[in-house]
Amino acid sequence: MPTAPLLTLNDGHKIPALGFGTYPMKDQEVETAVQAALLTGYRLIDTAARYENETGVGNAIQASEIDRKDIFLTTKLRGSEQGYDEALRGLDASLQRLNMEYVDLYIIHWPLPAKDLYVESWKALIAAQKDGKVRSIGVSNFQPAHLERIIQETGVTPAVNQIEIHVDFPQPDLVAFNTRHNIQTEGWRPLGKDLLENPVIGQISEKHNRNPAQIMLRWATQSDIIPIPKSSNPDRMRANLEIFDFTLDDTDLAEIATLNTNNRLGGNPDTYEEF
């Protein structure tokens, strides 16, 4: 059974180098998918309160024969629950839905600068970590200005910044910022849109006798990014995990670099509103 190697976060906890995404699956579908993912070898499971599938994710983990300590579970604070007290209540609600005593990583889903509550929310996550309800704390979709502010005002650096990443939207400046501050970058939507048919990716796929998704996921892991692909197909789940036994060379990476068109598919973190 393939499994992803482990990386060490800035707080000392270890995280798998590739995860399993669950958006937009709902409870019944996600329960089946997460059970299959765990059987396939995934140990990093990513969910969020906003996805409205935490109950199904929790049920799948509870039903698994895998020891809880060997599963790295992430969930996220939704926008409507930002604020100090609200964030603590939001975490408790997530833990109840998941039927868990703790999560391995708790993330502020979006900065929502118009609400200006992400610093207070970050302080709540720091408190929750001290209380043992979460092992690691992080953020998602945070820009350098947002990161600099929470670090400056609290003295605590996020362990993870989960951002939109795919070969035509690699966000090199933000990834470099994360790296300089010892923040692990995770990548959501790592396969982008319509990239499976991209001719450059296709040529590299033929060269390595791999499928296009495997090439793009391997590009992410070689770029020190943890990709979180989603699939409900067990064969694709397995293929997505089988990427650590080959290496893209400098020519491959240079060709992939030409695909950067700054093609953001999701919301702009400076203006996006999430509830």
QUIJO-V512440 format. One record per helix or strand of 2 or more residues. SS is the DSSP state (@ for helix, = for strand). FROM is the first residue (numbers start at 1). TO is the last residue. If there is no record, write none. Layout:
SS;FROM;TO
SS;FROM;TO
//
This chain:
=;6;8
=;14;16
=;18;21
@;27;40
=;44;46
@;49;51
@;54;63
@;68;70
=;72;77
@;79;81
@;84;98
=;103;108
@;118;130
=;134;140
@;144;154
=;160;164
@;172;180
=;184;188
@;199;208
@;212;222
=;225;229
@;234;241
@;250;257
//
